[in-house]
Amino acid sequence: MAPLTIPLNDGKQIPWLGFGTGTALYSKDAEAAIRVAIANGIVHLDGAQMYQNEDSLGNGIASSGKPRSELFVTTKLGKLPEGKTVRDTLVESLKKLKLDYVDLFLIHMPIHHEGKLKAVWKEFEELQKEGLAKSIGVSNFRIKDFEELLDGANVVPAVNQIEYHPYVYKATAPLLEFQKKHNIVATSYGGLTPIVRQKGGPVDPVLASITQRLTKDVGKNVTEGQVLGLWLRSQGIPEITTSSKEERVKEYVATQTLPDLTPEEVNAITEAGSKVHHRAFCKWLDD
Ligand SMILES: NC(=O)c1ccc[n+]([C@@H]2O[C@H](COP(=O)([O-])OP(=O)(O)OC[C@H]3O[C@@H](n4cnc5c(N)ncnc54)[C@H](OP(=O)(O)O)[C@@H]3O)[C@@H](O)[C@H]2O)c1
């Protein structure tokens, strides 16, 4: 089955389901997990310089046997070390990843480049021209960060990778509106927060009833995690997740072929999520 993809503003496509090497795999060897992900059909792999495991991500890619052209690999710029250019860091990343290019290169955190976003972005634009990064984008950006970066930019970021799930829906709505105007795709990390990090909230009963309805209709076990994935899919938002368990990886992959939630179900999740605000990562985004 061809992976489900979402179009980007630069003419490229991003696979809807991504497997990350941060959070649970942060600074750990990711090779085995990456091999399992690729063997089960995941082609979008999300790394970062800050995760300190790009070399093992590269090992997982190399040993998977999957042609490079069928994979979509992301890495992210961390804090810029004294005396190094953005290009220096990407060349180092590519060496660790054992790749000639990444499909997506992101600025990981705007707060790492205070007052320098425009200059950093100019370097990103050059790296895209050079072909070392096919698409360029950002992560954890607020509207004010975009306003700073876009002033004088030649390329509009293709992606903003953000924490996104029902408990940050309300807080994120103005940002998503802004991104829509500029044709910047949001991708979600932390999407499983309502069932993994913030259980016991108002979304729980809604997920339970939708899970029951879908399990009955589909005739096989559908999980609450999959329903959260379908909620993201209904908004055209790629899900970047991770797992240490092959069974769960299979579950994530199977989400792609589940039927859509009804508009009423999407609204019920959104409304329940809007009753509570809970951000699990980057709390400074709420300041
Ligand atoms: N740009 C950024 O600043 C940023 C920040 C955070 C994350 N990310 C990226 O996004 C990726 C995914 O982030 P995330 O870990 O927050 O994603 P997530 O999809 O919210 O959570 C995935 C985790 O949930 C666990 N899980 C899944 N279903 C579960 C269930 N039913 N019950 C209990 N646990 C369950 C998995 O553990 P098991 O091993 O048990 O399956 C896995 O560790 C990261 O690896 C990273 O690449 C980026």
The ligand as a Gaussian input file, in Angstrom:
#p B3LYP/6-31G(d) Opt

LIG

0 1
 N        9.777000      19.091000      17.585000
 C        9.751000      18.839000      18.866000
 O       10.060000      19.698000      19.703000
 C        9.292000      17.477000      19.335000
 C        8.901000      17.275000      20.663000
 C        8.453000      16.006000      21.032000
 C        8.424000      14.980000      20.099000
 N        8.840000      15.202000      18.829000
 C        8.887000      14.110000      17.823000
 O        7.684000      13.356000      17.851000
 C        7.981000      11.984000      18.130000
 C        6.826000      11.352000      18.885000
 O        6.585000      12.075000      20.061000
 P        5.735000      11.506000      21.244000
 O        6.482000      10.405000      21.911000
 O        5.322000      12.655000      22.056000
 O        4.474000      10.881000      20.464000
 P        3.096000      10.309000      20.987000
 O        2.472000       9.698000      19.798000
 O        2.292000      11.330000      21.744000
 O        3.483000       9.209000      22.045000
 C        4.159000       8.042000      21.688000
 C        4.404000       7.254000      22.955000
 O        3.144000       6.834000      23.463000
 C        3.245000       5.497000      23.923000
 N        1.918000       4.893000      23.692000
 C        1.259000       4.792000      22.517000
 N        0.038000       4.246000      22.680000
 C       -0.075000       3.998000      24.003000
 C       -1.092000       3.435000      24.798000
 N       -2.238000       3.013000      24.276000
 N       -0.878000       3.316000      26.135000
 C        0.293000       3.729000      26.678000
 N        1.306000       4.273000      25.974000
 C        1.132000       4.397000      24.658000
 C        4.336000       4.855000      23.111000
 O        4.990000       3.952000      23.948000
 P        5.170000       2.379000      23.625000
 O        6.605000       2.193000      23.458000
 O        4.617000       1.720000      24.853000
 O        4.354000       2.072000      22.399000
 C        5.250000       6.028000      22.757000
 O        6.336000       6.135000      23.620000
 C        9.295000      12.036000      18.872000
 O        9.999000      10.815000      18.843000
 C       10.005000      13.121000      18.116000
 O       10.535000      12.615000      16.909000
 C        9.251000      16.429000      18.429000

